[in-house]
Amino acid sequence: MSRKGLFATTLALLALAAASPAAAQRGAPPPPASAREGAPVDLTGQWVAVVTEDWRWRMVTPPVGDTASVPLTAAGLAAAQAWDLAADNAAGEQCRAFGAGGIMRMPGRLRIGWQDDNTLKVETDRGQQTRLLRFIATGRQNLLPQLDDPLDAPEAPSWQGHTRAQWFHQAQSRGLGFGGPPPSPGGSLRAFTQNLRPGYLRLNGVPYSGNATVTEHFNLFEAGGTTWLVVTTIVEDPENLMQPFVTSSNFRKEADASRWAPTPCYTAPPAAIHREGE
């Protein structure tokens, strides 16, 4: 090829490369108008907790000072050992164990639905709590919410705090490039909560402070004809935790709301510990 021909070919390739993004942009579908429209998975419906582990901390109120597996600081351990259920009840603090840091570990039911096109509502029958997961504005979907998020108006701390959410889109691959069915769309929900009232990670007063943050991942999967929701919760608290406290809670989808029976916040007294010889 002559030098002139090579130069012309190079210019043509450069022009094609420059035009491709524009053409791709023209052909790309517009972004979804709302979080509901862009949802990669459907989290709505009725769900019941399936407790297959941590029974001694989830199904009954553990004894005072039972903090096993929680990475508490010295301050957190002292607060847990000094927990007084009667004092909480007298102070009107019955919902301390039902805040965002611990509510998903409750052996109860969830009802999930859309409050509006950009707010997912999660209701609990245990403690009659309502969580509002507000989705990040379009164009910021790749950013995790931050403590100084300018989109959030100041509000008083609450049991469920202020939660920002985002969809995490992913495609299931064919598997190591060896064929298989075409990739199918999928995804999960990520949520970040701050502005909390001090609460408990467990029913027996294992504490988190008002400076705690809660990061959650909501994932769906199918098994044996049943739809499952797995919520992974990461609580970080520089005051009471030496490192993030991570739990994973399982929920099975129910056909209807016939077993939905909300009850107010209530913590039963710790079970008596039987010691040999008593």
C-alpha positions in Angstrom: 0.0 0.0 0.0 1.3 3.5 -0.9 2.0 6.0 1.8 -1.0 8.1 0.6 -3.3 5.1 0.7 -2.0 4.1 4.2 -2.7 7.7 5.4 -6.2 7.6 4.0 -7.0 4.3 5.6 -5.7 5.6 9.0 -7.9 8.6 8.8 -10.9 6.5 7.9 -10.3 4.2 10.9 -9.9 7.2 13.2 -13.1 8.7 11.9 -14.9 5.4 12.5 -13.6 5.1 16.0 -14.7 8.6 16.8 -18.2 8.0 15.4 -18.8 4.7 17.1 -19.5 6.1 20.6 -21.9 8.6 19.2 -23.6 5.9 17.2 -23.7 3.6 20.2 -25.1 6.4 22.3 -27.9 7.1 19.7 -28.8 3.4 19.7 -28.6 2.9 23.5 -31.9 2.9 25.4 -32.6 5.8 27.6 -32.0 5.4 31.3 -34.9 4.3 33.4 -37.2 7.1 34.6 -37.3 5.8 38.1 -35.9 3.2 40.5 -39.0 1.1 40.1 -38.8 1.1 36.3 -35.1 0.2 36.4 -35.3 -2.6 39.0 -33.3 -5.7 37.9 -35.1 -7.9 40.5 -38.5 -7.8 42.2 -38.2 -7.6 46.0 -41.8 -6.8 46.7 -44.1 -9.2 48.5 -44.5 -11.0 51.8 -41.4 -12.7 53.4 -40.9 -14.8 56.5 -37.6 -15.2 58.3 -36.1 -18.7 58.3 -33.8 -19.1 61.3 -31.3 -21.9 60.7 -28.5 -20.5 62.9 -27.9 -18.2 65.9 -31.0 -19.5 67.6 -29.7 -18.6 71.1 -29.5 -14.9 70.1 -32.5 -14.6 67.8 -35.3 -16.8 69.1 -35.1 -15.9 72.8 -33.6 -13.0 74.7 -30.1 -14.2 75.7 -28.7 -13.6 79.2 -27.1 -10.3 80.1 -23.5 -10.3 79.0 -23.8 -13.0 76.3 -22.0 -11.1 73.5 -20.3 -14.1 71.8 -19.1 -13.5 68.2 -19.7 -9.7 68.4 -16.4 -7.8 68.1 -17.1 -5.3 70.9 -14.7 -2.7 72.1 -14.2 -2.3 75.9 -16.9 0.4 76.0 -19.3 -1.8 74.0 -18.7 -4.8 76.3 -19.2 -2.7 79.4 -22.5 -1.4 78.0 -23.7 -4.9 77.2 -22.9 -6.2 80.6 -24.8 -3.3 82.2 -27.9 -3.8 80.1 -31.2 -3.4 82.1 -34.4 -4.3 80.4 -36.6 -2.6 83.1 -34.7 0.6 82.7 -35.3 0.6 78.9 -39.0 0.0 79.4 -39.2 2.7 82.0 -37.5 5.2 79.7 -39.7 4.4 76.7 -36.8 2.8 74.9 -38.5 -0.5 74.1 -37.5 -0.3 70.4 -33.8 -0.2 70.9 -33.4 -3.8 69.6 -35.7 -3.0 66.6 -33.6 -0.4 64.9 -31.9 -0.8 61.5 -28.8 -2.4 63.1 -30.8 -5.4 64.4 -34.3 -5.6 62.9 -33.4 -7.9 60.0 -32.2 -10.5 62.5 -35.7 -10.7 64.1 -37.6 -14.0 63.6 -40.6 -12.3 62.0 -42.1 -11.2 58.7 -41.4 -8.5 56.2 -43.7 -6.7 53.8 -41.9 -5.0 50.9 -43.5 -2.6 48.4 -43.1 0.7 46.6 -44.1 3.8 48.5 -43.4 5.8 45.3 -41.3 5.3 42.2 -38.1 6.0 44.0 -38.7 4.8 47.5 -38.9 1.1 48.5 -40.8 0.5 51.8 -39.9 -2.4 54.1 -42.3 -3.1 56.9 -41.8 -5.5 59.8 -44.4 -7.2 61.9 -42.0 -7.5 64.8 -41.9 -4.1 66.4 -44.1 -2.5 63.7 -41.2 -0.8 62.1 -41.1 0.9 58.7 -38.0 1.4 56.7 -37.8 3.7 53.7 -35.1 3.0 51.1 -34.7 6.1 49.1 -32.9 5.5 45.8 -30.0 7.7 44.6 -30.8 10.1 41.8 -30.1 9.0 38.2 -26.5 9.7 37.2 -25.2 8.8 40.7 -26.1 5.1 40.7 -22.4 4.1 40.7 -21.8 6.0 43.9 -22.3 4.7 47.4 -24.1 7.3 49.6 -21.9 9.3 51.8 -22.4 10.9 55.2 -22.3 14.3 53.6 -24.7 13.5 50.8 -26.0 16.9 49.6 -29.3 15.3 48.5 -30.4 14.5 52.0 -32.2 17.1 54.1 -31.3 17.1 57.8 -33.7 15.1 60.0 -33.8 13.9 63.5 -32.1 10.5 64.3 -34.6 7.6 64.3 -34.6 3.9 64.9 -34.5 3.2 61.1 -32.3 6.2 60.3 -32.0 7.6 56.8 -31.3 5.1 54.1 -30.1 5.6 50.5 -30.3 2.7 48.1 -29.1 1.8 44.6 -29.5 -1.1 42.2 -26.5 -3.2 41.5 -26.9 -4.6 38.0 -25.1 -7.7 36.9 -25.4 -10.3 34.2 -25.0 -14.0 34.8 -22.2 -15.4 32.6 -22.2 -18.5 30.4 -19.6 -20.0 32.7 -15.9 -19.9 31.8 -16.6 -19.1 28.2 -17.6 -22.7 27.3 -21.1 -22.0 25.9 -24.4 -22.4 27.8 -27.5 -20.3 27.6 -27.2 -16.6 26.9 -26.5 -14.4 29.9 -29.6 -13.3 31.8 -30.1 -10.0 33.5 -29.8 -9.9 37.3 -28.8 -7.7 40.1 -29.3 -6.8 43.8 -30.0 -3.9 46.0 -27.4 -2.1 48.1 -28.5 0.2 50.9 -26.6 2.5 53.3 -28.1 3.8 56.5 -27.0 6.5 58.9 -28.6 9.1 61.3 -29.6 6.3 63.7 -30.7 6.5 67.3 -28.5 4.3 69.5 -29.8 0.7 69.5 -29.0 -3.0 70.0 -27.6 -5.6 67.7 -29.3 -8.3 69.8 -32.2 -8.4 72.2 -30.0 -8.5 75.2 -28.5 -5.0 74.9 -25.5 -5.5 72.7 -25.1 -1.9 71.7 -24.4 0.3 68.6 -24.2 4.0 68.9 -25.8 6.9 67.0 -22.6 7.1 65.0 -23.1 3.6 63.6 -23.7 3.0 59.9 -25.4 0.0 58.3 -24.7 -1.3 54.8 -27.0 -4.0 53.4 -27.1 -6.2 50.3 -30.5 -7.6 49.3 -30.2 -10.7 47.0 -32.8 -13.0 45.5 -32.4 -16.6 44.4 -34.7 -19.6 43.5 -34.3 -23.1 45.0 -36.8 -25.9 44.7 -39.6 -23.7 43.4 -39.2 -21.3 46.3 -38.0 -17.7 46.2 -35.5 -16.7 48.8 -34.3 -13.3 50.0 -30.9 -13.0 51.6 -30.0 -9.8 53.4 -26.4 -9.3 54.3 -26.0 -6.6 57.0 -22.7 -4.9 57.9 -22.8 -2.7 61.0 -19.8 -0.4 61.6 -19.5 1.6 64.8 -16.2 3.2 66.0 -17.6 3.5 69.5 -18.7 -0.1 70.2 -17.2 -2.3 67.5 -13.6 -3.1 66.9 -14.4 -4.2 63.3 -17.5 -4.5 61.1 -20.2 -6.9 62.4 -21.5 -9.0 59.5 -24.6 -11.1 59.5 -26.7 -12.8 56.8 -30.4 -13.3 57.3 -32.7 -15.6 55.1 -36.3 -15.0 54.2 -38.7 -17.2 52.3 -41.4 -15.6 50.1 -45.0 -16.3 51.1 -48.0 -16.6 48.8 -50.1 -14.0 50.6 -50.4 -11.8 53.8 -52.7 -14.2 55.7 -50.0 -14.6 58.5 -49.1 -10.9 58.7 -49.7 -9.9 62.3 -47.8 -6.8 63.4 -46.9 -6.4 67.1 -45.3 -3.5 68.9 -41.7 -3.5 70.2 -41.3 -6.0 73.0 -38.4 -7.8 74.6 -39.0 -10.7 76.9 -36.8 -11.0 80.0 -33.7 -13.2 79.5 -34.3 -16.8 80.2 -32.9 -18.1 83.5 -29.6 -19.9 83.2 -29.8 -23.3 84.9 -26.5 -24.2 86.7 -25.7 -27.6 88.0 -26.5 -27.8 91.7 -29.1 -25.0 91.7 
